């Protein structure tokens, strides 16, 4: 796994918390395009094809103490 930026960690954590794109954009004060770029980078770094896969990967590895 390539290291995520602090902003990317915030985004994946917020997705794991069940926040939708609108809530994340509002909370982080970013444009939807910026959010989508962060999500794309997270998926690429984690080796996932979908956002759901990335969220599941993050939750599983966090629970197992890898993160």
Buried (B, 14 or more C-beta within 10 A) or exposed (E): EEEBEEBBBBBBBBBBEEBEBEEBBEEBEBEEEBBEBBBEBBBEBBEBEEBEEBBEBBBEEEEEEEB
